[in-house]
Amino acid sequence: MAYSVVSKKSGKTYFLHLRAQKRADGGTTNLYFFAGEEKEGVLDKLPDGYKVIENERTGLPMLKRKDPK
């Protein structure tokens, strides 16, 4: 089951995805994003150390690192 979030502003469901992006130095960077439909790279759970916030103006969900405690 894919990890999903429902926007409080629009009521639309968004699914969390991961894409590994190659960098010029040969390393990789993990890009997390939400999409309106399940595509390649959909995740089953929220990554450790992150929380979901919602853009107040657009209603789009975003990932934010949790505060270390």
N, CA, C and O atoms as a Tinker XYZ file with bonds, in Angstrom:
   276  protein
     1  N      0.847000   -1.180000    0.000000    73     2
     2  CA     0.000000    0.000000    0.000000    64     1     3
     3  C      0.891000    1.241000    0.000000    63     2     4     5
     4  O      1.772000    1.372000    0.850000    81     3
     5  N      0.674000    2.120000   -0.916000    73     3     6
     6  CA     1.480000    3.323000   -1.067000    64     5     7
     7  C      1.152000    4.333000    0.029000    63     6     8     9
     8  O      0.010000    4.433000    0.476000    81     7
     9  N      2.188000    5.090000    0.460000    73     7    10
    10  CA     1.992000    6.135000    1.461000    64     9    11
    11  C      1.278000    7.306000    0.791000    63    10    12    13
    12  O      1.732000    7.816000   -0.233000    81    11
    13  N      0.171000    7.722000    1.369000    73    11    14
    14  CA    -0.607000    8.815000    0.776000    64    13    15
    15  C     -0.990000    9.840000    1.832000    63    14    16    17
    16  O     -1.042000    9.549000    3.027000    81    15
    17  N     -1.256000   11.055000    1.348000    73    15    18
    18  CA    -1.672000   12.180000    2.185000    64    17    19
    19  C     -2.828000   12.868000    1.473000    63    18    20    21
    20  O     -2.799000   13.035000    0.254000    81    19
    21  N     -3.845000   13.266000    2.231000    73    19    22
    22  CA    -4.967000   14.009000    1.665000    64    21    23
    23  C     -4.783000   15.482000    2.020000    63    22    24    25
    24  O     -4.606000   15.833000    3.187000    81    23
    25  N     -4.826000   16.334000    1.006000    73    23    26
    26  CA    -4.667000   17.778000    1.205000    64    25    27
    27  C     -5.855000   18.320000    1.981000    63    26    28    29
    28  O     -7.005000   18.034000    1.651000    81    27
    29  N     -5.571000   19.105000    3.014000    73    27    30
    30  CA    -6.641000   19.719000    3.803000    64    29    31
    31  C     -7.338000   20.825000    3.010000    63    30    32    33
    32  O     -8.515000   21.110000    3.231000    81    31
    33  N     -6.608000   21.439000    2.093000    73    31    34
    34  CA    -7.170000   22.551000    1.336000    64    33    35
    35  C     -8.035000   22.071000    0.162000    63    34    36    37
    36  O     -9.150000   22.558000   -0.026000    81    35
    37  N     -7.517000   21.114000   -0.630000    73    35    38
    38  CA    -8.238000   20.692000   -1.838000    64    37    39
    39  C     -8.955000   19.358000   -1.695000    63    38    40    41
    40  O     -9.868000   19.063000   -2.467000    81    39
    41  N     -8.559000   18.551000   -0.725000    73    39    42
    42  CA    -9.150000   17.236000   -0.554000    64    41    43
    43  C     -8.578000   16.186000   -1.497000    63    42    44    45
    44  O     -9.044000   15.047000   -1.508000    81    43
    45  N     -7.573000   16.556000   -2.291000    73    43    46
    46  CA    -6.951000   15.646000   -3.250000    64    45    47
    47  C     -5.943000   14.743000   -2.547000    63    46    48    49
    48  O     -5.284000   15.166000   -1.597000    81    47
    49  N     -5.822000   13.501000   -3.010000    73    47    50
    50  CA    -4.880000   12.539000   -2.444000    64    49    51
    51  C     -3.574000   12.586000   -3.219000    63    50    52    53
    52  O     -3.573000   12.590000   -4.450000    81    51
    53  N     -2.452000   12.623000   -2.489000    73    51    54
    54  CA    -1.116000   12.630000   -3.080000    64    53    55
    55  C     -0.330000   11.436000   -2.562000    63    54    56    57
    56  O     -0.469000   11.048000   -1.402000    81    55
    57  N      0.510000   10.844000   -3.440000    73    55    58
    58  CA     1.302000    9.669000   -3.108000    64    57    59
    59  C      2.787000   10.030000   -3.100000    63    58    60    61
    60  O      3.267000   10.765000   -3.963000    81    59
    61  N      3.503000    9.496000   -2.107000    73    59    62
    62  CA     4.927000    9.794000   -1.934000    64    61    63
    63  C      5.774000    8.919000   -2.853000    63    62    64    65
    64  O      5.566000    7.709000   -2.939000    81    63
    65  N      6.738000    9.550000   -3.545000    73    63    66
    66  CA     7.640000    8.862000   -4.469000    64    65    67
    67  C      9.090000    9.180000   -4.148000    63    66    68    69
    68  O      9.391000   10.168000   -3.478000    81    67
    69  N      9.982000    8.329000   -4.635000    73    67    70
    70  CA    11.425000    8.531000   -4.500000    64    69    71
    71  C     12.075000    8.346000   -5.859000    63    70    72    73
    72  O     11.780000    7.391000   -6.577000    81    71
    73  N     12.963000    9.271000   -6.205000    73    71    74
    74  CA    13.769000    9.151000   -7.423000    64    73    75
    75  C     15.227000    9.384000   -7.031000    63    74    76    77
    76  O     15.547000   10.383000   -6.388000    81    75
    77  N     16.110000    8.460000   -7.420000    73    75    78
    78  CA    17.540000    8.614000   -7.166000    64    77    79
    79  C     18.142000    9.375000   -8.343000    63    78    80    81
    80  O     18.092000    8.912000   -9.483000    81    79
    81  N     18.711000   10.546000   -8.062000    73    79    82
    82  CA    19.272000   11.415000   -9.102000    64    81    83
    83  C     20.786000   11.326000   -9.057000    63    82    84    85
    84  O     21.386000   11.527000   -8.000000    81    83
    85  N     21.417000   11.026000  -10.197000    73    83    86
    86  CA    22.880000   10.982000  -10.265000    64    85    87
    87  C     23.427000   12.397000  -10.321000    63    86    88    89
    88  O     22.901000   13.260000  -11.022000    81    87
    89  N     24.502000   12.614000   -9.561000    73    87    90
    90  CA    25.153000   13.920000   -9.540000    64    89    91
    91  C     26.382000   13.916000  -10.446000    63    90    92    93
    92  O     26.844000   12.857000  -10.872000    81    91
    93  N     26.895000   15.077000  -10.732000    73    91    94
    94  CA    28.070000   15.212000  -11.594000    64    93    95
    95  C     29.305000   14.569000  -10.976000    63    94    96    97
    96  O     30.193000   14.117000  -11.698000    81    95
    97  N     29.371000   14.523000   -9.637000    73    95    98
    98  CA    30.539000   13.937000   -8.983000    64    97    99
    99  C     30.446000   12.410000   -8.867000    63    98   100   101
   100  O     31.315000   11.785000   -8.259000    81    99
   101  N     29.405000   11.810000   -9.442000    73    99   102
   102  CA    29.249000   10.364000   -9.435000    64   101   103
   103  C     28.380000    9.823000   -8.318000    63   102   104   105
   104  O     28.014000    8.648000   -8.343000    81   103
   105  N     28.044000   10.638000   -7.351000    73   103   106
   106  CA    27.185000   10.213000   -6.248000    64   105   107
   107  C     25.711000   10.280000   -6.632000    63   106   108   109
   108  O     25.366000   10.649000   -7.754000    81   107
   109  N     24.862000    9.923000   -5.701000    73   107   110
   110  CA    23.428000   10.007000   -5.949000    64   109   111
   111  C     22.755000   10.807000   -4.843000    63   110   112   113
   112  O     23.222000   10.834000   -3.704000    81   111
   113  N     21.666000   11.449000   -5.191000    73   111   114
   114  CA    20.849000   12.209000   -4.259000    64   113   115
   115  C     19.428000   11.673000   -4.335000    63   114   116   117
   116  O     18.890000   11.480000   -5.425000    81   115
   117  N     18.820000   11.433000   -3.174000    73   115   118
   118  CA    17.439000   10.969000   -3.132000    64   117   119
   119  C     16.497000   12.153000   -3.203000    63   118   120   121
   120  O     16.577000   13.068000   -2.385000    81   119
   121  N     15.597000   12.135000   -4.191000    73   119   122
   122  CA    14.604000   13.188000   -4.359000    64   121   123
   123  C     13.243000   12.614000   -3.981000    63   122   124   125
   124  O     12.757000   11.682000   -4.622000    81   123
   125  N     12.634000   13.168000   -2.948000    73   123   126
   126  CA    11.303000   12.758000   -2.514000    64   125   127
   127  C     10.296000   13.756000   -3.064000    63   126   128   129
   128  O     10.526000   14.964000   -3.018000    81   127
   129  N      9.166000   13.247000   -3.591000    73   127   130
   130  CA     8.141000   14.144000   -4.106000    64   129   131
   131  C      6.776000   13.486000   -3.998000    63   130   132   133
   132  O      6.668000   12.263000   -3.904000    81   131
   133  N      5.742000   14.304000   -4.012000    73   131   134
   134  CA     4.367000   13.820000   -3.988000    64   133   135
   135  C      3.765000   13.998000   -5.381000    63   134   136   137
   136  O      4.012000   14.999000   -6.052000    81   135
   137  N      2.971000   13.010000   -5.805000    73   135   138
   138  CA     2.291000   13.065000   -7.099000    64   137   139
   139  C      0.835000   12.660000   -6.905000    63   138   140   141
   140  O      0.498000   11.966000   -5.946000    81   139
   141  N     -0.013000   13.091000   -7.808000    73   139   142
   142  CA    -1.435000   12.823000   -7.724000    64   141   143
   143  C     -1.824000   11.396000   -8.084000    63   142   144   145
   144  O     -2.957000   10.986000   -7.831000    81   143
   145  N     -0.907000   10.634000   -8.668000    73   143   146
   146  CA    -1.175000    9.239000   -8.995000    64   145   147
   147  C      0.063000    8.406000   -8.688000    63   146   148   149
   148  O      1.173000    8.933000   -8.612000    81   147
   149  N     -0.135000    7.106000   -8.511000    73   147   150
   150  CA     0.976000    6.200000   -8.209000    64   149   151
   151  C      1.761000    5.930000   -9.478000    63   150   152   153
   152  O      1.210000    5.464000  -10.475000    81   151
   153  N      3.052000    6.226000   -9.433000    73   151   154
   154  CA     3.941000    6.022000  -10.578000    64   153   155
   155  C      5.129000    5.178000  -10.118000    63   154   156   157
   156  O      5.151000    4.677000   -8.994000    81   155
   157  N      6.103000    5.031000  -10.995000    73   155   158
   158  CA     7.318000    4.295000  -10.647000    64   157   159
   159  C      8.032000    5.016000   -9.498000    63   158   160   161
   160  O      8.165000    6.240000   -9.515000    81   159
   161  N      8.483000    4.258000   -8.515000    73   159   162
   162  CA     9.189000    4.831000   -7.380000    64   161   163
   163  C      8.302000    5.163000   -6.200000    63   162   164   165
   164  O      8.755000    5.831000   -5.270000    81   163
   165  N      7.049000    4.719000   -6.203000    73   163   166
   166  CA     6.140000    5.010000   -5.093000    64   165   167
   167  C      6.664000    4.306000   -3.828000    63   166   168   169
   168  O      7.171000    3.186000   -3.896000    81   167
   169  N      6.533000    4.981000   -2.678000    73   167   170
   170  CA     7.017000    4.448000   -1.403000    64   169   171
   171  C      5.865000    3.954000   -0.544000    63   170   172   173
   172  O      4.753000    4.478000   -0.610000    81   171
   173  N      6.150000    2.925000    0.273000    73   171   174
   174  CA     5.143000    2.353000    1.168000    64   173   175
   175  C      5.072000    3.050000    2.513000    63   174   176   177
   176  O      4.059000    2.961000    3.208000    81   175
   177  N      6.148000    3.750000    2.891000    73   175   178
   178  CA     6.155000    4.418000    4.190000    64   177   179
   179  C      6.945000    5.707000    4.111000    63   178   180   181
   180  O      7.708000    5.938000    3.173000    81   179
   181  N      6.748000    6.532000    5.110000    73   179   182
   182  CA     7.459000    7.796000    5.232000    64   181   183
   183  C      8.913000    7.504000    5.618000    63   182   184   185
   184  O      9.142000    6.688000    6.510000    81   183
   185  N      9.907000    8.143000    4.977000    73   183   186
   186  CA    11.295000    7.896000    5.347000    64   185   187
   187  C     11.585000    8.351000    6.783000    63   186   188   189
   188  O     11.001000    9.322000    7.264000    81   187
   189  N     12.484000    7.646000    7.451000    73   187   190
   190  CA    12.857000    7.999000    8.821000    64   189   191
   191  C     13.437000    9.402000    8.868000    63   190   192   193
   192  O     14.208000    9.795000    7.993000    81   191
   193  N     13.064000   10.150000    9.890000    73   191   194
   194  CA    13.594000   11.490000   10.090000    64   193   195
   195  C     12.853000   12.585000    9.344000    63   194   196   197
   196  O     13.292000   13.735000    9.350000    81   195
   197  N     11.739000   12.255000    8.701000    73   195   198
   198  CA    10.964000   13.244000    7.952000    64   197   199
   199  C      9.540000   13.322000    8.473000    63   198   200   201
   200  O      9.031000   12.375000    9.074000    81   199
   201  N      8.901000   14.468000    8.235000    73   199   202
   202  CA     7.482000   14.644000    8.530000    64   201   203
   203  C      6.843000   15.344000    7.340000    63   202   204   205
   204  O      7.532000   15.967000    6.532000    81   203
   205  N      5.528000   15.238000    7.238000    73   203   206
   206  CA     4.795000   15.857000    6.128000    64   205   207
   207  C      4.214000   17.180000    6.598000    63   206   208   209
   208  O      3.582000   17.257000    7.652000    81   207
   209  N      4.437000   18.215000    5.805000    73   207   210
   210  CA     3.809000   19.513000    6.043000    64   209   211
   211  C      3.030000   19.870000    4.785000    63   210   212   213
   212  O      3.227000   19.257000    3.736000    81   211
   213  N      2.148000   20.856000    4.884000    73   211   214
   214  CA     1.357000   21.270000    3.734000    64   213   215
   215  C      1.581000   22.750000    3.478000    63   214   216   217
   216  O      1.540000   23.566000    4.398000    81   215
   217  N      1.820000   23.085000    2.217000    73   215   218
   218  CA     1.960000   24.477000    1.828000    64   217   219
   219  C      0.620000   25.165000    2.060000    63   218   220   221
   220  O     -0.391000   24.750000    1.494000    81   219
   221  N      0.598000   26.204000    2.877000    73   219   222
   222  CA    -0.657000   26.867000    3.235000    64   221   223
   223  C     -1.351000   27.506000    2.041000    63   222   224   225
   224  O     -2.579000   27.527000    1.970000    81   223
   225  N     -0.565000   28.027000    1.101000    73   223   226
   226  CA    -1.138000   28.731000   -0.041000    64   225   227
   227  C     -1.679000   27.774000   -1.100000    63   226   228   229
   228  O     -2.778000   27.977000   -1.615000    81   227
   229  N     -0.903000   26.717000   -1.434000    73   227   230
   230  CA    -1.285000   25.825000   -2.527000    64   229   231
   231  C     -1.944000   24.528000   -2.064000    63   230   232   233
   232  O     -2.653000   23.888000   -2.840000    81   231
   233  N     -1.724000   24.135000   -0.817000    73   231   234
   234  CA    -2.269000   22.887000   -0.313000    64   233   235
   235  C     -1.455000   21.664000   -0.686000    63   234   236   237
   236  O     -1.869000   20.540000   -0.402000    81   235
   237  N     -0.294000   21.860000   -1.322000    73   235   238
   238  CA     0.543000   20.728000   -1.720000    64   237   239
   239  C      1.350000   20.202000   -0.530000    63   238   240   241
   240  O      1.899000   20.990000    0.240000    81   239
   241  N      1.425000   18.875000   -0.376000    73   239   242
   242  CA     2.228000   18.305000    0.706000    64   241   243
   243  C      3.714000   18.353000    0.364000    63   242   244   245
   244  O      4.101000   18.297000   -0.803000    81   243
   245  N      4.543000   18.457000    1.411000    73   243   246
   246  CA     6.004000   18.484000    1.260000    64   245   247
   247  C      6.615000   17.717000    2.418000    63   246   248   249
   248  O      6.006000   17.588000    3.480000    81   247
   249  N      7.823000   17.208000    2.207000    73   247   250
   250  CA     8.566000   16.557000    3.289000    64   249   251
   251  C      9.485000   17.562000    3.944000    63   250   252   253
   252  O     10.072000   18.417000    3.281000    81   251
   253  N      9.603000   17.449000    5.253000    73   251   254
   254  CA    10.494000   18.305000    6.031000    64   253   255
   255  C     11.209000   17.424000    7.038000    63   254   256   257
   256  O     10.607000   16.521000    7.618000    81   255
   257  N     12.489000   17.684000    7.245000    73   255   258
   258  CA    13.229000   16.928000    8.253000    64   257   259
   259  C     12.703000   17.257000    9.642000    63   258   260   261
   260  O     12.411000   18.411000    9.955000    81   259
   261  N     12.587000   16.211000   10.478000    73   259   262
   262  CA    12.156000   16.425000   11.856000    64   261   263
   263  C     13.269000   17.093000   12.633000    63   262   264   265
   264  O     14.448000   16.906000   12.330000    81   263
   265  N     12.897000   17.870000   13.631000    73   263   266
   266  CA    13.891000   18.504000   14.503000    64   265   267
   267  C     14.563000   17.419000   15.339000    63   266   268   269
   268  O     13.884000   16.594000   15.949000    81   267
   269  N     15.909000   17.418000   15.367000    73   267   270
   270  CA    16.596000   16.416000   16.192000    64   269   271
   271  C     16.408000   16.731000   17.676000    63   270   272   273
   272  O     16.566000   17.873000   18.107000    81   271
   273  N     16.067000   15.699000   18.449000    73   271   274
   274  CA    15.865000   15.899000   19.889000    64   273   275
   275  C     16.606000   14.869000   20.659000    63   274   276
   276  O     16.563000   14.868000   21.890000    81   275
